[in-house]
Amino acid sequence: MPKNIFRKKTIVRAAFLLCALCAFAACKKITPSDLFQESHTATYMDWHDVRRVAHTLHTAKDRQCVKWQNPVTGYQYSAFVFSSSGANGARQREITLLTRAPSGTGESLDLIGKTNGDGVWQVFARKPATRVGKVSAEQIKPDTSAKGDDKAFSGYPILTE
């Protein structure tokens, strides 16, 4: 009989601890990037950066490098357009984005942009971003012309096959 009481107390304590942990986790503020971690990449970007990527896709020539620095986050970006294809106004472009965080860590991200010629780009990642280690800072004048958006950017969707 005493063994059963001990087991019941242990089970009750474990259940209480589990409930306390769940309640603590429920109080954590959830951001859009938390919801999309597995299916989206580049969740550190904001709408300022997203607009710059779209502008690069829309205006840069093949094999052209476009660089910018986000004035709010301090992230630096180098976008290189590799190739373009399309017909009848529709276009597809492939771009590699090298990102440098303020801490100096860098990552590489391969993106595909598609448009029907209306200037609206749908952008997808081929795979999650790849860490490349420490990256040297460049002397890039922060772009203050474009404003960000109040809503958080949830990242680029990752294509699944």
N, C-alpha and C positions, 0 to 999 in steps of 0.2 A: 504494500500500500504506500509506503513513503516514497518509493521510486516513482510511482505514477504522479504523485504530487510534485516531485522535483521536475519531472518531464513537463507537466502542465505549466509550471512556473517558467521554465526555460522557453517553452513555446510562446507563452504570453509575453515574456520579455522580448523575444525575437520579433514577434508581430508588432509590439509597440515601437521598437527601434526602427523597423521597416516603415511603419506609418510615419514616424517622425522624419525620417530621411525623405520620404515622398512629399511630405508637407513642405519641407525646406526647399526641395527642388521645384515645387509648384510655385513658390514665391519668387524664384529667379525670373528676372525680366527676360523675355524671349524676344529676339530680334528676327527679322526675315531671314538673315543669313543662317541662323540656327535651324530654321525649318528646311533650308535648301542645301545643307552641307554636302550631302551625298550626291545630289543631282545637279548642283550648280558649282561653278568655280569663279574665282576672282571676286568674291563677296566683299572684299575690302574696297572695291571701287565705289565711286559715287557717280551721280548723274553727269557731273562735269566731265569725268573720264569717259563715260559711255558716249556722250556727245562727240568727244574728240575722236574716239574710235570710229564712229559713224562718219564723221567728217573726213577722216583719213580714207576710209573705204570709198567714199563718194568722190574725192578729189585727187588723191595721190596717184601718181603714175606707178606702173609696175617697177619693182626694184628701187623704189624711193623709200627713204627712211624719214619718219616724222617723229619729232620728240616734243614732249611737254612735261611740265611739272604742275601738279595740283597745288594751288596756293593754300588750301585748307588742310589737306592731309599730309602734304610734304612728299608724297609718292612721286617718283619720276618714271616716265614711260618712254620707250623707244619702240615705235611700230614700224615694221618692215613689210611692205606689200609684196608678196611673192608672185602671184599669178592672177590673171583675170580670164574669164570666159563668159560667153553669153551670146544671145541672139534675140532679135525682135524686142529690144529694149530691156529684156531681163539680163541681169548680170550676177555672176558669182565671183567673189574674190577671196583669196586666202592670205591671211596676215599672221605674222608672228609678233607677239607683244612681249618685250622684255621689261619687267617691272622691278624697280628698286624701292624697297621700303625705307622709311627714315632710319631704321636700324642698320641699313646696309645690306640686308639679305635680299637676294634676287630670285625671281622665278621667270620661267618662260611659258608662254601660253599660245597655242595654235588655235586661231579662230577662223571660221568660215562665215562670210557675209553674203547674203542673197537679197536682191531687190528686183522688183518688177519694173524699175525705171521711174518710179514715182518719188524717189528720194528717201523712202522709208526702208531701212535695212533690218533684216532679221539676222541676228548674229548668234552663232552656236560655237561651243568649244569642241574640238575633236576628242579631247580627253582632259582630265584634271590638270592643272598647272604643275610644272615640274620645277622643283627647287634647284637653283644653280649655284648656291653658295653666296659668298660675299661679292658685291658689285660696287665698283667705284662710283662715287657721285660725279655727276657732270655739272658744268656751269650752264644751267638752263634758267632763263628768266621765267618766274612763275606767271602763268596765264591768268590774268584777272578779268579778262573780257567776258567769259561765260560764267554764269551763276549756276550753282548746284540746285538740287531739288530737295524739298523738305522730306520727301519719302525716301526711305533707304532703298538702295539697289540690291536686289537679291542675288545677283551674279548671273553669269551666262550659263544657259542650260548646256549640259554635256550630252553629246549625241551618244545614243546607245544602239548597239547593233544586235 
